């Protein structure tokens, strides 16, 4: 049986470049993190959409 680990916050939001992809780690409200892999074009499109949404 696996040991139960307490749920903690997922840490800060981060994005790192790994070879030809960008990996985003986003904290989740229930604990843990959501991990998303994007290529350069997808990251640019996401950035544009987020800027439009925040305006």
Order of alpha helices (4+ residues) and beta strands (2+ residues): beta-beta-beta-alpha
